[in-house]
Amino acid sequence: MTESHPPAGGTPRLNTAVAHNARVWNYWIGGKDHYEIDQRVGEHIAGMFPVIREVARADRDFLKRAVRLLTEELGVRQFLDIGTGLPTADNTHDTAQTIAPDARIVYVDNDPVVLLHARSLLTSAPEGVTAYVDADVHDPDAIVARAAETLDMKRPVAVMMLGILNFVRDTAEARDIARRVMAAVPPGSYLVLTHPTFDAEVGGEGNVEAMRFWNENATPPITARSHAEIASFLDGLDLLAPGLVPCSRWHAGDGAPAVPQYGAVAVKP
C-alpha cells in the first residue's frame, strides 16, 4: 500500500457532527465505520426510501461482477477507482488480485476517514500494487496526474466511477469530468459507472424526497438523473452488453429485481 501526497489544500478535516456519504453508505451495507449521526440519517432515509439498502448492496455486487469480468475475461490489470468510499469486504483490489495478483489499483477519495482506513486495510498482494490518492472528483487532472505515479497510462485502465458523479450536481460538469478522465487513458480502457436515478420505471421516484432530506441534513449534496442524462457520461465509448441497466441486473442472470441505480461498463475504442 502506498499513498500519494495530498492536494494543495490538504486533507479535509473530519467532521463528526454532520452525516457523510461514505460513512452512511458503510452503515447501509453493514459496516462498522460510522458515527451516531450517520446511523440516524441513514435510518431516516431508509424509512423514507426502504430500497436504499438494496441499492447499496446491488452497487457493491455490481462492482464485484464488473471487476471479475474485466480481469478474468478482458485481461485488465490496472484500475483507477474514483470515490472508493470506506473499505469493506470485496473492494476492487480484493476481486482483481484474487484473479490476477499482479493487478495495480489506485483508489481515490478525499474523506479523512476513508484515508485513515485505506492506509491500514487496502493492502496489496505482493505481486501487485495498491495505492491511495487523496484528491477530489472535481479535479480530474490532479487525479490522473497522481494515478500516473502508480499506473502505466500507456496501457488500458479500468476507470471505476461507482456512485460518484451523482455528487457533481451540474450535469455538464459531471460529463466533462468523465470525458477528461477517459481522454487521459489509452484506447482499450474501460469506464465502469453507477449512478442513482429518479426514473419511475425502475422505482426511482422515491429518490426525490430522500435526496432532498439528504441535502438538508448531510454532506456532500447529491442528485439523481435520468437514463438519458447518465448515458451521456458514456458518450464516445462503446457499451458492453447489456448496456446501461439497473446495476442489480447487469450480468446478474434472469429474474434479478431492478433497483433505481443504473450501471454500465463501456470501452474506449
N, C-alpha and C positions, 0 to 999 in steps of 0.2 A: 504494500500500500504506500503510495506516495501522495504528496499534496503540493499543488502549485501555490505560488504566492497569491494573497488576496488582492482584489481590485483596489484602486487608489483610495476609495472611501473606507476601506477596512471592513471587517466582518460586522454585520448588523448586531446590535445589542439584543440580548434575549429579553423578551417582554412576556412575562407570565400572567399579566393582567388581562390580556386580550387573547381570545382563541385564535389559533393559527392553523392554516390548512394542513400543513404536514403532520401536525400533532393530532388534529381531529380525524384525518384520514387514517392515521395509525390506530386510533381508537375504534373506528368503524371496522377495520379488518382484524381486530382482536389483539392489537399490540399493547405494550405496556408503557410506551414512551409518550405520555401526555400528562397534562395537569387538570385540576378540577374544572377550570374554566372551559377547557377543550371538551371534557366529558359532558358538561352541562349544555353547551352549544350543540354538540354532536347529538345528544339525546333529543333536544328540542327539534332539530332539523329532521331527525329520524321519525319523530312523531308527526311532523308535517308531511313528510315525504318518505314513507317507510321503505321504498325500493332503494334508497341510497346505500344501504348496507350491501344489497345485491350488486349495485353498480360498483362499489369499491372492490368486492371480491371478483367480479367479472373483469374489471380492469387489470387486476393482478394476474388472473388466469390468462387473459389475452397476452400479457407480456411474456409469460412462460411459453405459450404456444408460438408466438411470433419469433422469439429468440431461438427456440428449438428449430423451427423451420429454417431460419436464416443460417444458423450454424451447421445444422446436420445436413440439410438438403441443398443449400445455396452457397456453402463454403465461406461464409462471412467470418472474419477473425478480429474485427475491430468494431467497437460500439462506443457511441457518444450519447450518453443518457442524460438529457437536459431536464432538470426539475425532478431529480430522483426521489425526493422525499426521504422520510426516515427509513433506515434499513429495517427490513423484516425478513421473513423467510422468502426464498426464491427470488432474490434480486437478479438483475441482469447477468452479473458475473457468475452467480451460482449455477444458472442454467447453461450459459455459454461455455464455462470452463469445465463443466461436467462432460460435455461433448468434445470440446477442444481445449485442453489445458493451456495451450499457448495463446488463447484469446486475450486481447488487450481491451480494457474497458476504462473509459473516463466518465466519471459521474460529475454532474454539475448541479449545484444548488447554492443558495445564498442565505440559508437559515442557520443560525448558530447551533441550534440543537442537532440539525442534520450533520453539520460539520463535526460536532463532538462525537456522534455515534459513527459517522463514516470513518473517522480515524481509527476506531477500535474494531469495527465489525466488517468493513468492506475489504477483507483481506484476500489476496490473490492466490491462485495456485502457483507453485514455484516456477512453473514453465511460462506463466503469463504475467500480465501486469494489471493492477487495478489502481487507478489514480483518482483524486478528487480535485475539482476546480471550484473555487469559491467565486462565483460570478452570477450575474443577473440575466435572465432571458431577454431583457430589453437591450442588452449589449451583445448581440450575436458575434460581432467582430472580435471582441475580447474572448468570448467562449472558444471560437475557432482557433485563435492565436495560442491560447493556453492549452487547448486539447492537442495542438500540433507538437507540443513538447513530449507527448506520450504516443500519439498515433501518427502513422505514416499517411499523410494526406495525399499521397500518390496512389494509394491502394484503397479499395472500396471500404466504406464506413457505413454502418447502420446507425442512423441518427434516430434516437428514441425521443419522441415528444408526447409522452403519455400524460394527459390531463394537465398540460402546462400552458398551451396557447389560450385557454379559457381565462387565464389571469391577465392576458393582454386584451383589454376591453375594446380597443379600437381595432376593427376588423382589418382595415388596410395595414395597420402596423403589424398585426399578427401575421398577415400574409407576407409582408416584407421580411419579417424575421425568418420564416420558413424558407423563403426564396434565398435570402443571403446565406443561411447555413448550408443549404443544398448546393448553392453556387460554389462553395468552398471545397466540396468533396468531389471526387472524380466520378466519371460515368461508371455504372455498376454499383453505386452506393444506393442505400435504401432510406426512405423516411417511414418510420413506424409512428402512427398517430392515433391518439384517442381524444375525444372531446365531447362534453355534455351537450345535449340538445333539448329544446323545448318542443320538438315535433310531437304532436299528439299521437300520431300513428305508432310511435314506439313508447308511449307513456310519459312523454316529457313535459306535459303541461304543468305538472306539479313543481317543476324546476323554477317556475317564475316566482312564486311566493317564497319558496325555500331560499332562493338566491337573494331575494330582497331582504329577508331576515339576516342571511349571512352578511351581506354588505353593510348592514346597520350594526352588526354585533361582533364581527370577526375580521380577520385580515389574511391575505390580501383580497381585495374585491374581485369578484368573479362574474362571468357571463356565460350564457348558453347561446348556441347558434343553430341555424337551420342546416339541413343536409347540404343544401347548395352552397352556403357560406363556408362550411367545413371543407367541402370538396374543393373549394378554390385554393385552399392551402396546399393542395396536391397538384396544382397546375404545372404542366411541363413534365410531369412524371408519369410513368406507366403503372397503373394499378395492377396488383396481383389479385387473382380471384380469391374471394368472391366480391371484391370491390370495397366500397365504403358501406359498412353494415353495422348494426348493433354489435359492439365488441364481444358480447356474450355468444354471438352466433358465428364469429369468424373462426373457421376451421374447427368448429365445435361439434360437428355431427348434426344429424337430424333431430328436430324436437327441442333444441335449446331455446329457452324463452328470450324475448327481446328485453333489453334494458335501454334507458334513454341516454346512452353513451355510445357514439359511433367510433368505430375502429377501422383502420386500414393499414396495409403495407404497400408501398409503391417504390419502384426502382427508377433511378435516374438513367435515361438512355444515353 
